[in-house]
Amino acid sequence: MKDINEYRIYPLLVGMMGSLKGAITHLLDMAIPCVGPALVFYLEGGRQKILVDTGVGGPEGVIEALNGIGLKPQDIDTVILTHLHFDHADNVSLFSRARFILQRKEWEYARSPLPIQRSLYKPQTLRELEHLDLVLVGDGYEVDPGVNVILVPGHTQGQQAVVVNTGQGRYVLAGDLLYCRLNIYPGITEFTDMTGKRIACTPQPDHAFYPPGIHTDLSDWYESVGKVLSYAGSRKRIVPGHEPGLVGTIIPY
């Protein structure tokens, strides 16, 4: 039997993104502006140096974030891409030594997305990945002992979440299936964005989870959220993809 590694998860801030709250919580408080973090996640504790997602914009933010934990892009052995939207898959060419783990369904979908989502995929990113060590996988693929990816469609047809074993149980990096705590705890009445602005929001206490504003299939989304919760065992161990409160933390907390 393989030894299962216990990891620590480092959420790394690589940039900030302006948005409207309606993009975070589907059709709620649509016109309220807010600023959220663009995050990547470094997994420490195994034989591989693993990065989840590659950020947005130019390479400077990613390089600076990695330098903050004593790493350079060339140190990364494996990159897991939760999906191929531009805010998660820019800068892939920085990691020329790494293998890239991506769901086959996401690769296929990115080549012919729904018309409304075409602008979320960059043809340049697809071209760059074709010349990198791209590994197309399916549901449940083991990246390293203690790190698995699971297929969780809804936000895109081929999004994957990352199941990470830690000293305090399994955590699940949900990517954009769940943007922030508002999606996990819909009863929240206020949140603080990356500028420190406190933003009132309409609570939805009758919902167990609340979907983001960008998705390909809401039926898939609800099934995938249930799947993520079953792997995590508790919503406290679900890590959303753009949560301001993650900046500066290490998981387990």
Sequence and secondary structure as in RCSB ss.txt:
>XXXX:A:sequence
MKDINEYRIYPLLVGMMGSLKGAITHLLDMAIPCVGPALVFYLEGGRQKILVDTGVGGPEGVIEALNGIGLKPQD
IDTVILTHLHFDHADNVSLFSRARFILQRKEWEYARSPLPIQRSLYKPQTLRELEHLDLVLVGDGYEVDPGVNVI
LVPGHTQGQQAVVVNTGQGRYVLAGDLLYCRLNIYPGITEFTDMTGKRIACTPQPDHAFYPPGIHTDLSDWYESV
GKVLSYAGSRKRIVPGHEPGLVGTIIPY
>XXXX:A:secstr
      BEEEEEEEEEEEEEHHHHTTTSSTT EEEEEEEEEEEESSSS EEE   SSSTHHHHHHHHTTT  GGG
  EEE S   HHHHTTGGGGTTSEEEEEHHHHHHHHS  GGGGGGS HHHHHHHHTSEEEEE TT EEETTEEEE
E  SSSTT EEEEEEETTEEEEE GGGS SHHHH TT  EEE TTS EEE    TT SS   S  S HHHHHHHH
HHHHHHHSSGGGEE SS GGGTT  B  
